[in-house]
């Protein structure tokens, strides 16, 4: 699922990742209207778009994305499906 698909389905207020956007890594919405991302898809998306290994992609995501989630109100949910 992409950000545009969320908008097209009337969920324009859902908070999504923007930089990087991990477009296509959304696997659904929670019952409280938060985007749910697949960590496995995020890793693949990142290494395919940034010329790095899967390990480097995971390290980047853990450090730059997952650590920020507790500080974001209504933050997206990242499902650890690795």
QUIJOVEN-V717655 format. One record per run of one state. SS is the DSSP state (alpha for helix, beta for strand, coil for the rest). FROM is the first residue (numbers start at 0). TO is the last residue. If there is no record, write none. Layout:
ss: {SS/SS}
from: {FROM/FROM}
to: {TO/TO}
//
This chain:
ss: {coil/alpha/coil/beta/coil/beta/alpha/coil/alpha/coil/alpha/coil/beta/coil}
from: {0/2/8/25/29/34/38/50/53/64/65/71/76/79}
to: {1/7/24/28/33/37/49/52/63/64/70/75/78/81}
//
